[in-house]
Amino acid sequence: MLELIIGKPVDEAVHLSELFLKMIKDEATEEEIDELDEAGALRDISHMPARVKCAVLGWHTMEEMVENLKNV
């Protein structure tokens, strides 16, 4: 995740986070998954419920951090 978002504008990082979470819910298109580069390799994690929480933890943390920065 970090390799994908470091150096990107905040809006783009949030967009990628939304795409990742959409992919985990099995709602993303092929084009959206392609935007995720190597993170797209986790597309089948949605079929392993025990792994989903781990896969999305970093993304949810980043989203919360961005929200906290907006409130400062």
CORUR-V806749 format. One record per run of one state. SS is the DSSP state (~ for helix, > for strand, _ for the rest). FROM is the first residue (numbers start at 0). TO is the last residue. If there is no record, write none. Layout:
# CORUR-V806749
ss=[SS SS]
from=[FROM FROM]
to=[TO TO]
This chain:
# CORUR-V806749
ss=[_ ~ _ ~ _ ~ _ ~ _ ~ _]
from=[0 1 5 9 24 29 35 36 47 48 70]
to=[0 4 8 23 28 34 35 46 47 69 71]
